[in-house]
Amino acid sequence: MRQGADPAMAMDWDKLRIFHAVAEAGSFTHAGEVLNLSQSAVSRQISALEESLNVVLFHRHARGLILTEQGELLYRTAHDVFAKLAMTEAQLAESKERPKGRLKITATVALGSTWLTPRMAEFVDLYPDVGVDLVLEDRELDLSMREADVAIRMAPPRQPGLIQRHLMTVRMPIYAAPDYIKRYGAPESAADLDKHRIIVFGEEVRPPVPEVNWLLRAGTPPDRPRQAALTVNNSYAILRAVQSGIGIASLATYMAHDTPNVVRILPELEGPRVDAYFVYPEELRNSKRIQVFRDFLLRKVAATES
């Protein structure tokens, strides 16, 4: 590279796009499959980019490619640029008159499986030009990097640049199956829970809501929580365990409401309430797809609470 040349001028979009694909795939071959290019063509483009920048971007190994320190720097910048371009492209393509395009929604597994998914049929009927991608995970996807367009989260967002709208307050009563009650009886107080099988969220992974295992401490001395008969790392699976008569659990009302073979017990006892939020990036404030989906959710929440 000639003395004084601007490195940014040495990069063109095609080479940067190929570099980004290689960094994501970890090999020339896999990147070529994504880009519909031969392995040799991809390798030549990366070599040309390295030569123009006068830096090594990848360590070549028999098992694949590893980014160098300079490669990591370029990858982070390129990833951010392409994420913002994708967001801009979606905004430009969207009709101002009628919402259309893809809408990627993320929510916790429990809320997404039991409350959100059954209501999506109506949304799809109302807005046939909006294609919906549901991503149900208890971890928080990065909205700023376009891992999703919108999120329903059980806590206020910690990332900057996100807009939040309070969606609902989730209550966490106690439930059991009629068959379980018939077999073991119903507890009459919090202390009676010591005699029953308690089902809680497993501690190996981050729980979807804080204080999700409050039932282990209800009615017990602070230093002697009761033991669980069963732990499960998925709230929907806990619901299914309760339905099958394994034991007693605290469930969000949106999960247990109108669910067969589940009845509420100890109505005077309830866990901490959790606020759910509708969250999306500032850049998508004017997105018609997000506006109609937000309003749709608020109508569904109001109908549930009425």
Secondary structure in CASP SS format (residue, H / E / C, confidence):
PFRMAT SS
TARGET T0000
AUTHOR 0000-0000-0000
METHOD secondary structure of the structure
MODEL  1
M C 1.00
R C 1.00
Q C 1.00
G C 1.00
A C 1.00
D C 1.00
P H 1.00
A H 1.00
M H 1.00
A H 1.00
M C 1.00
D C 1.00
W H 1.00
D H 1.00
K H 1.00
L H 1.00
R H 1.00
I H 1.00
F H 1.00
H H 1.00
A H 1.00
V H 1.00
A H 1.00
E H 1.00
A H 1.00
G C 1.00
S C 1.00
F H 1.00
T H 1.00
H H 1.00
A H 1.00
G H 1.00
E H 1.00
V H 1.00
L H 1.00
N C 1.00
L C 1.00
S C 1.00
Q H 1.00
S H 1.00
A H 1.00
V H 1.00
S H 1.00
R H 1.00
Q H 1.00
I H 1.00
S H 1.00
A H 1.00
L H 1.00
E H 1.00
E H 1.00
S H 1.00
L H 1.00
N C 1.00
V C 1.00
V C 1.00
L C 1.00
F E 1.00
H E 1.00
R E 1.00
H E 1.00
A C 1.00
R C 1.00
G E 1.00
L E 1.00
I E 1.00
L E 1.00
T C 1.00
E H 1.00
Q H 1.00
G H 1.00
E H 1.00
L H 1.00
L H 1.00
Y H 1.00
R H 1.00
T H 1.00
A H 1.00
H H 1.00
D H 1.00
V H 1.00
F H 1.00
A H 1.00
K H 1.00
L H 1.00
A H 1.00
M H 1.00
T H 1.00
E H 1.00
A H 1.00
Q H 1.00
L H 1.00
A H 1.00
E C 1.00
S C 1.00
K C 1.00
E C 1.00
R C 1.00
P C 1.00
K C 1.00
G E 1.00
R E 1.00
L E 1.00
K E 1.00
I E 1.00
T E 1.00
A E 1.00
T C 1.00
V H 1.00
A H 1.00
L H 1.00
G H 1.00
S H 1.00
T H 1.00
W H 1.00
L H 1.00
T H 1.00
P H 1.00
R H 1.00
M H 1.00
A H 1.00
E H 1.00
F H 1.00
V H 1.00
D H 1.00
L H 1.00
Y C 1.00
P C 1.00
D C 1.00
V E 1.00
G E 1.00
V E 1.00
D E 1.00
L E 1.00
V E 1.00
L E 1.00
E C 1.00
D C 1.00
R C 1.00
E C 1.00
L C 1.00
D C 1.00
L H 1.00
S H 1.00
M H 1.00
R C 1.00
E C 1.00
A C 1.00
D C 1.00
V E 1.00
A E 1.00
I E 1.00
R E 1.00
M C 1.00
A C 1.00
P C 1.00
P C 1.00
R C 1.00
Q C 1.00
P C 1.00
G C 1.00
L E 1.00
I E 1.00
Q E 1.00
R E 1.00
H E 1.00
L E 1.00
M E 1.00
T E 1.00
V E 1.00
R C 1.00
M C 1.00
P C 1.00
I E 1.00
Y E 1.00
A E 1.00
A C 1.00
P H 1.00
D H 1.00
Y H 1.00
I H 1.00
K H 1.00
R H 1.00
Y H 1.00
G C 1.00
A C 1.00
P C 1.00
E C 1.00
S C 1.00
A C 1.00
A H 1.00
D H 1.00
L H 1.00
D H 1.00
K H 1.00
H C 1.00
R C 1.00
I E 1.00
I E 1.00
V E 1.00
F E 1.00
G C 1.00
E C 1.00
E C 1.00
V C 1.00
R C 1.00
P C 1.00
P C 1.00
V C 1.00
P C 1.00
E C 1.00
V C 1.00
N C 1.00
W H 1.00
L H 1.00
L H 1.00
R C 1.00
A C 1.00
G C 1.00
T C 1.00
P C 1.00
P C 1.00
D C 1.00
R C 1.00
P C 1.00
R C 1.00
Q C 1.00
A C 1.00
A C 1.00
L E 1.00
T E 1.00
V E 1.00
N C 1.00
N C 1.00
S H 1.00
Y H 1.00
A H 1.00
I H 1.00
L H 1.00
R H 1.00
A H 1.00
V H 1.00
Q H 1.00
S C 1.00
G C 1.00
I C 1.00
G C 1.00
I E 1.00
A E 1.00
S E 1.00
L C 1.00
A C 1.00
T H 1.00
Y H 1.00
M H 1.00
A H 1.00
H C 1.00
D C 1.00
T C 1.00
P C 1.00
N C 1.00
V C 1.00
V E 1.00
R E 1.00
I E 1.00
L C 1.00
P C 1.00
E C 1.00
L C 1.00
E C 1.00
G C 1.00
P C 1.00
R C 1.00
V E 1.00
D E 1.00
A E 1.00
Y E 1.00
F E 1.00
V E 1.00
Y E 1.00
P E 1.00
E H 1.00
E H 1.00
L H 1.00
R C 1.00
N C 1.00
S C 1.00
K H 1.00
R H 1.00
I H 1.00
Q H 1.00
V H 1.00
F H 1.00
R H 1.00
D H 1.00
F H 1.00
L H 1.00
L H 1.00
R H 1.00
K H 1.00
V H 1.00
A H 1.00
A H 1.00
T H 1.00
E H 1.00
S C 1.00
END
